[in-house]
């Protein structure tokens, strides 16, 4: 699949085509909801807006840190 070789920045810059979703652990949601602290997500996923199909998922630490609290 061609999309798998693209970076998170590529998908972020193509907001008309792709939608970003961040996935947090239960503890991460607890920190954000009750304590107000932003946690690092477990992974960042990108979906096609038209079809809802997941086209990329990133779980490397560098990418995850860019999306804290988003």
Steps between C-alpha positions, in 0.01 A plus 500: 500500500642835396375693806703291746829653382381859559569693819253632757581852381379412151161386628474799735557740208229329293216579744239519223567135414602341832373518856729442801400306809716453807463187714560532876523242776239494777749668732567768238128579481482511879786753516343717232143483632541525877844653554530717189840364398564412136642153449699363208268295276565130442472548125394750234276376219395663173175419316367595157218750549281361220520128579604492865774250410813504718796581278782540753583442865805632682614381843862617505590724793607800290166517316292435813667788686400741223133425566481538879163650592367514145 
